[in-house]
Amino acid sequence: MSFAVTADAYDQFMGRFSTPLARQFVGLLALDDGTRALDVGCGPGALTRELVARLGAEQVAAVDPAPPFVAAVRQRCAGVDARQASADALPFADATFDVVAAQLVVHFMRDPVAGLREMARVAAPGALVAASVWDHAGGGGPLAAFWDAVRDLDVAAPDESELLGTRRGDLADLARRAGLDDAAEHALTVAVPFASFGEWWEPFTLGVGPAGAYVRGLEDAAVQRLRERCAERLGGGPFEVRATAWAVTARAR
């Protein structure tokens, strides 16, 4: 997988889905005036922006391991405490935050249980810890049509369906294993319109994430075959892509 890309590339690839998802996800976080929130694995800032809109920049911190994403958040969300860091080594003291959230991150953590445990460490006792991941294993994620077309042509191709957190029940189980209390699962669904097949396909060529890395690794002829197979599945457009994410909310001890 690869997230060594520009913020604009990520926005074109996943931002159309992560932005409306963030609007729903933030609704699960029970935010009040004065809430201090941390966005873990913030990317270019889809969830960070929603937190800022509700709490103000001075109440929000964000971390991501990718320097271009941290730079983008600093530019787009002036005043946010944005730092380069990974989820398993958060640069904050114990019990710092009232809400700690990770959107579309847990399945990419080296150790999801350890990552959630680290999120709980920086959360105050009783504070909300939350995460969301696309339903890749259930075929409900935004990349389902792409990976179905890939498997039509390459049955052995890896995808994101085997990553922890991508199936129903995974996130709640991981939260409990991390020592969190009152884990509750939620399903969040977004719908994204595309005017044409080309508008949908182009972001897959930008090298973002596992899907982009897969396309980048193909010979030109194989890329063309995959493009044609995707077009057979989706048509020329316009069309709408519906995507569901699983989310978990839990409490730190």
C-alpha positions in Angstrom: 0.0 0.0 0.0 1.1 3.6 -0.5 0.2 6.9 1.2 3.4 8.6 0.1 1.2 10.8 -2.1 0.1 14.4 -2.2 -3.0 15.6 -0.3 -4.7 16.5 -3.6 -4.1 12.9 -4.9 -5.7 11.5 -1.7 -8.6 13.9 -2.0 -9.3 12.9 -5.6 -9.1 9.2 -4.7 -10.8 8.8 -1.3 -11.8 12.4 -0.3 -15.1 12.2 -2.1 -16.1 9.4 0.2 -14.2 10.3 3.4 -15.6 13.8 3.6 -19.3 12.8 3.7 -18.3 9.8 6.0 -16.7 12.3 8.4 -19.9 14.3 8.6 -21.7 11.1 9.8 -18.9 9.8 11.9 -18.6 13.0 13.9 -22.2 12.7 14.8 -21.4 9.6 16.9 -18.8 11.5 19.0 -21.2 13.4 21.4 -19.2 16.6 21.1 -19.9 19.4 23.6 -18.4 22.9 24.0 -15.0 22.5 25.6 -14.4 19.0 24.3 -10.8 18.3 23.5 -10.5 16.0 20.5 -7.7 14.1 18.7 -7.9 12.9 15.1 -5.6 9.8 14.7 -4.4 9.2 11.2 -5.9 12.4 10.0 -4.9 12.2 6.4 -5.5 15.5 4.6 -8.1 16.4 7.2 -11.6 15.2 6.4 -12.5 14.4 10.0 -10.3 17.2 11.4 -12.3 19.8 9.5 -15.6 18.5 10.9 -14.1 18.5 14.4 -12.9 22.1 13.9 -16.3 23.2 12.6 -17.9 21.9 15.8 -15.3 22.6 18.5 -12.9 25.3 17.1 -9.3 24.8 16.1 -7.9 25.3 19.5 -9.7 22.3 20.8 -8.5 19.9 18.1 -5.3 18.0 17.6 -4.4 15.7 14.7 -1.6 13.2 13.8 -0.6 11.4 10.7 2.7 9.6 9.7 2.7 11.2 6.2 4.4 14.7 6.1 2.3 15.9 3.1 -0.9 15.2 5.0 0.3 16.9 8.2 1.2 20.0 6.1 -2.2 20.0 4.4 -4.0 19.9 7.8 -1.9 22.8 9.0 -2.8 24.8 6.0 -6.5 23.8 5.8 -7.2 23.9 9.5 -5.1 26.8 10.9 -4.7 26.6 14.6 -5.0 22.8 14.9 -2.2 21.1 16.8 -1.1 18.9 13.8 1.9 16.6 14.3 3.7 13.9 12.4 3.3 10.7 14.4 2.0 7.1 14.1 -1.0 5.7 15.9 1.2 3.4 18.0 3.3 6.2 19.4 1.0 9.2 20.0 3.0 12.3 21.2 0.6 13.3 24.0 0.5 12.7 27.7 -1.9 10.2 29.3 -5.6 11.3 29.7 -5.2 14.4 27.5 -8.4 14.2 25.4 -12.2 13.9 25.8 -12.6 12.3 22.4 -10.0 10.2 20.4 -11.2 9.2 16.9 -9.6 7.4 13.9 -11.4 7.4 10.5 -10.3 4.8 7.9 -7.1 4.0 9.8 -7.4 1.0 12.1 -7.1 -1.6 9.3 -3.8 0.0 8.3 -2.3 -0.1 11.8 0.6 -2.5 12.3 -1.2 -3.8 15.3 -4.8 -2.6 15.6 -5.2 -3.7 19.2 -2.0 -1.9 20.2 -3.1 1.2 18.2 -6.5 1.3 19.9 -4.9 0.8 23.3 -2.6 3.8 22.6 -5.6 5.9 21.6 -7.2 4.9 25.0 -4.0 5.9 26.8 -4.3 9.5 25.7 -8.0 9.6 26.4 -9.3 10.7 29.8 -11.1 8.1 31.9 -14.5 7.6 30.5 -13.7 9.5 27.4 -15.0 8.3 24.0 -12.7 6.4 21.7 -14.1 5.8 18.2 -13.0 4.3 14.9 -14.4 3.6 11.5 -13.4 1.4 8.6 -15.0 0.7 5.2 -16.9 -2.6 4.8 -14.3 -4.1 2.5 -14.8 -7.7 3.7 -18.6 -7.5 3.2 -18.3 -5.9 -0.3 -19.9 -2.7 0.9 -16.8 -0.4 0.6 -16.3 2.3 -2.0 -13.7 0.2 -3.9 -15.9 -3.0 -4.3 -16.4 -2.6 -8.0 -12.7 -2.1 -8.6 -11.6 -5.2 -6.5 -14.3 -7.3 -8.1 -12.9 -6.4 -11.5 -9.4 -7.1 -10.3 -10.4 -10.6 -9.2 -12.1 -11.3 -12.5 -8.7 -11.0 -14.1 -6.4 -12.0 -11.2 -7.9 -14.4 -8.7 -4.8 -14.3 -6.5 -4.6 -10.5 -6.3 -4.5 -9.2 -2.7 -7.1 -6.7 -1.6 -8.3 -5.0 1.6 -10.9 -7.6 2.7 -8.5 -9.6 4.9 -7.4 -6.6 6.9 -8.6 -6.4 10.5 -11.5 -4.1 11.0 -13.1 -4.5 7.5 -15.9 -6.8 8.4 -19.0 -6.5 10.7 -18.1 -7.0 14.3 -14.3 -6.6 13.9 -14.0 -3.1 15.3 -16.0 -3.8 18.4 -14.0 -7.0 19.0 -10.7 -5.1 18.6 -11.9 -2.4 21.0 -12.7 -5.0 23.7 -9.4 -6.6 23.2 -7.7 -3.2 23.6 -9.4 -2.9 27.0 -12.1 -0.4 26.1 -15.6 -0.5 27.7 -19.1 -0.3 26.3 -18.1 -1.0 22.7 -21.0 -0.3 20.3 -21.1 -0.9 16.6 -22.7 1.4 14.0 -23.1 1.3 10.2 -22.6 4.5 8.2 -23.5 4.8 4.5 -22.6 7.5 2.0 -23.6 7.9 -1.7 -21.2 9.6 -4.1 -22.3 10.6 -7.7 -20.0 10.3 -10.7 -20.7 12.1 -13.9 -18.7 9.6 -16.0 -16.7 6.4 -15.8 -13.5 8.4 -16.5 -14.2 10.6 -13.4 -14.4 7.4 -11.3 -11.4 5.6 -12.9 -8.8 8.4 -13.0 -8.1 8.5 -9.2 -7.1 4.8 -9.3 -4.1 5.8 -11.4 -2.7 8.2 -8.8 -1.0 5.5 -6.7 -3.0 6.0 -3.5 -3.4 3.1 -1.1 -3.5 -0.6 -1.9 -5.7 0.0 -5.0 -3.5 2.6 -6.5 -0.4 0.6 -5.7 -1.9 -2.4 -7.5 -2.6 -0.3 -10.7 0.9 1.2 -10.6 2.3 -2.3 -10.5 0.6 -3.5 -13.7 1.9 -3.3 -17.3 0.1 -0.9 -19.6 -1.8 -3.6 -21.3 -3.0 -5.0 -18.0 -4.1 -1.6 -16.8 -6.1 -1.2 -20.0 -7.8 -4.7 -19.5 -8.6 -3.7 -15.9 -10.0 -0.4 -17.0 -12.2 -2.1 -19.5 -13.5 -4.7 -17.0 -14.4 -1.9 -14.6 -16.2 -0.1 -17.3 -18.2 -3.3 -18.1 -19.3 -3.4 -14.5 -20.1 0.2 -14.0 -21.1 1.5 -17.4 -20.2 4.9 -18.9 -22.1 7.0 -16.3 -23.5 8.9 -14.7 -23.8 6.6 -11.7 -23.7 6.6 -8.0 -21.5 4.6 -5.7 -22.8 3.7 -2.3 -20.3 2.8 0.4 -20.8 1.6 4.0 -18.3 1.8 6.8 -18.4 0.1 10.2 -17.8 2.3 13.2 -17.3 1.6 16.9 -17.7 3.9 19.8 -16.3 2.8 23.2 -15.1 4.2 26.5 -11.6 4.5 27.9 -11.1 3.2 31.5 
